[in-house]
Amino acid sequence: MPRLFTGIQIPRDVATNLATLRGGLPGARWIEPEDYHLTLRFIGDVGTGVANDILVGLESIRGRKISIRIDRLAAFGADKPRTLFAKVVTTSGLVELQADHERLMRRLGAKPDTRKFTPHVTLARLRGATPETVASYIAARSTPDMLVFDATEFVLYSAHDSTGGGPYRAEAFYPL
């Protein structure tokens, strides 16, 4: 049973720039730069038949290229930080694309994603990091300049059954 999700791949130059932020945070398990992505819809573990339906169904999603701008560092889990990420500026084009993915997954029988869409690139999973340590880490680093790119496609990814963080495999690419 594959574990699937859709996302936007982060270009190599942007990933290299983000990778300069790695290190110096106790309890961080850093994501490899080649696995950086912006998740549009986590799908989860599905059977082969559903996976094939998703593979075909995603072909119906059309959009326009979207300008992606990485804004700043942040963390999920205020009292118990669990993820360090680079926040992506929310745009109408990005929200519309994510909503198209959500509608398609629901039509194909996936459970609704109850989390609010927060566009981001996960940089590290955190274990045992204190809110103070994470806040200090973020305050001491600024997001590298010029982290802007045009997304001209989205990707169907598969992941190993794990606690997250890759490695991920691009199964199919879809133009915007």
Secondary structure, 3 states (H helix, E strand, C coil): CCEEEEEEECCHHHHHHHHCCCCCCCCEEECCHHHCEEEEEEEEECCHHHHHHHHHHHHHCCCCCEEEEEEEEEEECCCCCCEEEEEECCCHHHHHHHHHHHHHHHHCCCCCCCCCCCCEEEEEEECCCCHHHHHHHHHHCCCCCCCEEEECEEEEEEECCCCCCCCEEEEEEEEC
